[in-house]
Amino acid sequence: MIDIVYFAWLRERIGLPRERIETDATTVGALVEELRGREERYALAFSDLSAIRVALDQELSDFDAPIATVREIAFFPPMTGG
């Protein structure tokens, strides 16, 4: 089981702050494809991966990263400085 956390507009589009799922995906990208296939709201949320960042167990990562030992995956828009 992997905990998935959604932030900002991703949370709004999907309608959940977090969820726990079982997956056969081996990378973040494969997980995103699996999520996109679930429902239209996921497809919309993940339609432009260039506008999304990912953290695995609270460390920034990329969509090619393996997720076999990951406990939490967070998806969020890029942060801007102030």
Secondary structure by P-SEA (a helix, b strand, c coil): cbbbbbcaaaaaaacccccccccccccaaaaaaaaaaccaaaaaaacccccbbbbccccccccccccccccbbbbbcccccc
